[in-house]
Amino acid sequence: MNLNYHGKDLSDYFWKIEETFIQLLGKEYNLTTARDEKYPGVWVEDTNITAIGCAVKKWVSMNGFAFNVNTNLEHFKWINPFAMW
């Protein structure tokens, strides 16, 4: 996302991503979630349910997230950490 057009505020950007998951988890899964001031992501008590990662270059973000609701760990076998893009 080009943050040049969205305020150049990483804290606000992360807050909006977190808010999206907080609302989704509340509406679709009836979970009570929260933010942690020290760490990005969304939490259920002391467990991280949504992790957020982000890199920014010239105010253009490259981000991803892990949404840990019902993770099939078999898919991790497909990851080849030595593969080149």
N, CA, C and O of each residue as an XYZ file, in Angstrom:
340
protein
N       0.846     -1.157      0.000
C       0.000      0.000      0.000
C       0.900      1.232      0.000
O       1.897      1.280      0.721
N       0.549      2.214     -0.800
C       1.321      3.444     -0.865
C       0.849      4.377      0.246
O      -0.214      4.991      0.156
N       1.666      4.469      1.296
C       1.308      5.280      2.453
C       1.475      6.773      2.196
O       1.071      7.588      3.025
N       2.060      7.142      1.066
C       2.114      8.559      0.699
C       0.706      9.133      0.592
O       0.498     10.329      0.796
N      -0.262      8.271      0.270
C      -1.645      8.713      0.101
C      -2.504      8.424      1.323
O      -3.710      8.671      1.314
N      -1.875      7.895      2.385
C      -2.645      7.513      3.568
C      -2.013      8.023      4.858
O      -2.138      7.378      5.899
N      -1.358      9.136      4.810
C      -0.914      9.817      6.020
C       0.488      9.550      6.517
O       0.920     10.198      7.470
N       1.221      8.626      5.916
C       2.591      8.341      6.346
C       2.681      8.120      7.857
O       3.577      8.649      8.516
N       1.766      7.351      8.388
C       1.727      7.104      9.825
C       1.653      5.591     10.052
O       0.584      4.992      9.935
N       2.794      4.982     10.377
C       2.826      3.532     10.540
C       2.003      3.055     11.728
O       1.388      1.990     11.664
N       1.982      3.821     12.799
C       1.166      3.440     13.960
C      -0.303      3.381     13.580
O      -1.008      2.445     13.957
N      -0.761      4.362     12.845
C      -2.162      4.382     12.407
C      -2.440      3.251     11.430
O      -3.505      2.638     11.487
N      -1.513      2.967     10.545
C      -1.653      1.887      9.572
C      -1.807      0.541     10.286
O      -2.710     -0.232      9.969
N      -0.917      0.262     11.258
C      -1.015     -0.971     12.018
C      -2.311     -1.013     12.827
O      -2.949     -2.061     12.924
N      -2.700      0.123     13.408
C      -3.940      0.179     14.187
C      -5.124     -0.233     13.315
O      -5.992     -0.984     13.761
N      -5.163      0.252     12.083
C      -6.271     -0.077     11.175
C      -6.271     -1.561     10.796
O      -7.333     -2.177     10.707
N      -5.098     -2.131     10.574
C      -5.033     -3.563     10.271
C      -5.519     -4.355     11.483
O      -6.329     -5.271     11.349
N      -5.023     -3.999     12.660
C      -5.461     -4.676     13.880
C      -6.969     -4.534     14.079
O      -7.643     -5.501     14.435
N      -7.487     -3.359     13.856
C      -8.918     -3.113     14.034
C      -9.750     -3.980     13.100
O     -10.817     -4.458     13.483
N      -9.275     -4.182     11.894
C      -9.977     -5.055     10.952
C     -10.118     -6.454     11.535
O     -11.195     -7.047     11.482
N      -9.022     -6.985     12.095
C      -9.076     -8.326     12.681
C      -9.882     -8.358     13.974
O     -10.595     -9.329     14.230
N      -9.781     -7.328     14.780
C     -10.563     -7.273     16.019
C     -12.051     -7.346     15.700
O     -12.792     -8.092     16.341
N     -12.484     -6.579     14.717
C     -13.899     -6.594     14.338
C     -14.291     -7.936     13.715
O     -15.347     -8.481     14.036
N     -13.450     -8.470     12.829
C     -13.726     -9.759     12.197
C     -13.865    -10.869     13.240
O     -14.823    -11.642     13.210
N     -12.911    -10.942     14.152
C     -12.935    -11.992     15.165
C     -14.126    -11.858     16.097
O     -14.669    -12.859     16.563
N     -14.532    -10.631     16.368
C     -15.705    -10.417     17.205
C     -16.990    -10.823     16.507
O     -17.831    -11.509     17.088
N     -17.141    -10.400     15.262
C     -18.385    -10.656     14.524
C     -18.507    -12.095     14.041
O     -19.573    -12.697     14.168
N     -17.437    -12.656     13.491
C     -17.506    -13.974     12.866
C     -17.230    -15.128     13.829
O     -17.753    -16.228     13.652
N     -16.405    -14.874     14.849
C     -16.008    -15.951     15.748
C     -16.429    -15.702     17.195
O     -16.184    -16.539     18.064
N     -17.057    -14.567     17.456
C     -17.518    -14.209     18.799
C     -16.376    -14.245     19.826
O     -16.562    -14.682     20.962
N     -15.194    -13.777     19.407
C     -14.028    -13.726     20.284
C     -13.801    -12.306     20.782
O     -13.973    -11.337     20.043
N     -13.419    -12.204     22.022
C     -13.028    -10.917     22.583
C     -11.515    -10.808     22.443
O     -10.771    -11.609     23.009
N     -11.070     -9.823     21.692
C      -9.648     -9.668     21.404
C      -9.182     -8.278     21.825
O      -9.992     -7.411     22.151
N      -7.873     -8.081     21.813
C      -7.315     -6.790     22.215
C      -5.966     -6.586     21.556
O      -5.393     -7.503     20.967
N      -5.477     -5.373     21.666
C      -4.130     -5.021     21.221
C      -3.191     -5.123     22.419
O      -3.626     -5.088     23.570
N      -1.909     -5.246     22.133
C      -0.879     -5.168     23.153
C      -0.026     -3.957     22.816
O       0.475     -3.841     21.697
N       0.141     -3.062     23.766
C       0.896     -1.826     23.498
C       2.337     -2.103     23.093
O       2.933     -1.311     22.364
N       2.904     -3.206     23.550
C       4.304     -3.511     23.263
C       4.513     -4.208     21.921
O       5.557     -4.047     21.289
N       3.506     -4.989     21.486
C       3.681     -5.833     20.316
C       2.556     -5.638     19.312
O       1.399     -5.494     19.708
N       2.872     -5.630     18.017
C       1.801     -5.534     17.018
C       1.022     -6.839     16.940
O       1.518     -7.895     17.331
N      -0.187     -6.754     16.439
C      -1.012     -7.944     16.271
C      -2.262     -7.864     17.121
O      -2.556     -6.839     17.736
N      -2.987     -8.963     17.141
C      -4.230     -9.060     17.893
C      -4.109    -10.241     18.839
O      -3.560    -11.283     18.481
N      -4.624    -10.072     20.043
C      -4.410    -11.034     21.111
C      -5.728    -11.485     21.729
O      -6.675    -10.706     21.838
N      -5.776    -12.755     22.132
C      -6.833    -13.294     22.973
C      -6.131    -13.618     24.285
O      -5.358    -14.571     24.375
N      -6.414    -12.811     25.293
C      -5.694    -12.860     26.566
C      -4.200    -12.711     26.289
O      -3.772    -11.657     25.817
N      -3.400    -13.731     26.569
C      -1.953    -13.601     26.330
C      -1.471    -14.385     25.114
O      -0.275    -14.636     24.965
N      -2.416    -14.775     24.237
C      -2.082    -15.552     23.051
C      -2.292    -14.715     21.792
O      -3.350    -14.117     21.597
N      -1.273    -14.685     20.948
C      -1.356    -13.934     19.700
C      -2.185    -14.727     18.692
O      -1.842    -15.860     18.353
N      -3.279    -14.126     18.215
C      -4.133    -14.799     17.237
C      -3.913    -14.258     15.826
O      -4.200    -14.942     14.844
N      -3.402    -13.027     15.728
C      -3.077    -12.448     14.427
C      -1.735    -11.730     14.528
O      -1.601    -10.737     15.243
N      -0.751    -12.246     13.806
C       0.568    -11.613     13.754
C       0.645    -10.761     12.494
O       0.112    -11.137     11.449
N       1.305     -9.619     12.595
C       1.419     -8.691     11.468
C       2.894     -8.400     11.220
O       3.645     -8.107     12.150
N       3.295     -8.483      9.962
C       4.650     -8.131      9.585
C       4.611     -7.086      8.483
O       3.713     -7.093      7.641
N       5.582     -6.195      8.492
C       5.541     -5.107      7.516
C       6.952     -4.590      7.249
O       7.771     -4.471      8.160
N       7.213     -4.289      5.989
C       8.420     -3.579      5.583
C       7.959     -2.371      4.785
O       6.979     -2.442      4.044
N       8.669     -1.265      4.942
C       8.287     -0.039      4.240
C       9.518      0.545      3.570
O      10.568      0.706      4.192
N       9.371      0.859      2.284
C      10.446      1.512      1.536
C       9.826      2.646      0.743
O       8.918      2.433     -0.060
N      10.316      3.836      0.970
C       9.790      5.039      0.314
C       8.281      5.164      0.527
O       7.540      5.558     -0.373
N       7.847      4.819      1.740
C       6.447      4.900      2.169
C       5.505      3.984      1.396
O       4.301      4.229      1.326
N       6.069      2.926      0.818
C       5.234      1.883      0.216
C       5.421      0.637      1.074
O       6.538      0.160      1.270
N       4.316      0.126      1.575
C       4.395     -1.009      2.497
C       4.286     -2.342      1.764
O       3.595     -2.473      0.753
N       4.987     -3.309      2.306
C       4.869     -4.705      1.902
C       4.557     -5.425      3.198
O       5.392     -5.467      4.102
N       3.370     -5.988      3.300
C       2.985     -6.547      4.578
C       2.300     -7.892      4.420
O       1.868     -8.284      3.336
N       2.222     -8.566      5.528
C       1.536     -9.834      5.592
C       1.030    -10.054      6.994
O       1.375     -9.323      7.922
N       0.219    -11.057      7.133
C      -0.283    -11.389      8.456
C      -0.532    -12.882      8.532
O      -0.741    -13.552      7.521
N      -0.504    -13.381      9.747
C      -0.839    -14.774     10.022
C      -2.070    -14.755     10.912
O      -2.061    -14.175     11.997
N      -3.101    -15.383     10.448
C      -4.394    -15.423     11.131
C      -4.531    -16.828     11.709
O      -4.859    -17.763     10.979
N      -4.286    -16.989     12.991
C      -4.146    -18.292     13.623
C      -5.447    -18.769     14.263
O      -5.583    -18.758     15.487
N      -6.387    -19.181     13.447
C      -7.663    -19.657     13.980
C      -7.692    -21.181     13.979
O      -7.917    -21.799     15.019
N      -7.470    -21.780     12.834
C      -7.505    -23.237     12.712
C      -6.409    -23.628     11.726
O      -6.686    -23.998     10.585
N      -5.182    -23.542     12.176
C      -4.039    -23.709     11.306
C      -3.768    -25.182     11.001
O      -3.669    -26.008     11.908
N      -3.650    -25.495      9.715
C      -3.259    -26.829      9.281
C      -1.737    -26.828      9.173
O      -1.177    -26.287      8.219
N      -1.078    -27.427     10.141
C       0.382    -27.393     10.185
C       1.036    -28.207      9.080
O       2.236    -28.059      8.849
N       0.289    -29.061      8.389
C       0.834    -29.826      7.262
C       1.348    -28.896      6.164
O       2.297    -29.242      5.460
N       0.742    -27.735      6.011
C       1.155    -26.812      4.957
C       2.575    -26.274      5.173
O       3.234    -25.866      4.217
N       3.039    -26.272      6.405
C       4.391    -25.786      6.663
C       5.441    -26.688      6.034
O       6.570    -26.249      5.816
N       5.101    -27.931      5.738
C       6.037    -28.841      5.069
C       6.333    -28.394      3.643
O       7.337    -28.807      3.062
N       5.475    -27.558      3.076
C       5.669    -27.069      1.708
C       6.716    -25.963      1.634
O       7.198    -25.643      0.547
N       7.068    -25.386      2.751
C       8.002    -24.254      2.762
C       9.422    -24.761      2.564
O       9.887    -25.656      3.269
N      10.091    -24.173      1.597
C      11.497    -24.469      1.353
C      12.282    -23.190      1.647
O      12.311    -22.280      0.819
N      12.917    -23.116      2.818
C      13.613    -21.886      3.188
C      14.830    -21.590      2.336
O      15.402    -20.504      2.423
N      15.229    -22.546      1.515
C      16.411    -22.361      0.673
C      16.056    -21.987     -0.760
O      16.941    -21.743     -1.579
N      14.768    -21.942     -1.061
C      14.328    -21.581     -2.417
C      14.561    -20.089     -2.659
O      14.388    -19.272     -1.755
N      14.941    -19.755     -3.842
C      15.131    -18.360     -4.223
C      13.908    -17.909     -5.027
O      13.280    -18.713     -5.715
N      13.591    -16.671     -4.937
C      12.430    -16.126     -5.656
C      12.724    -16.106     -7.114
O      11.883    -15.684     -7.908
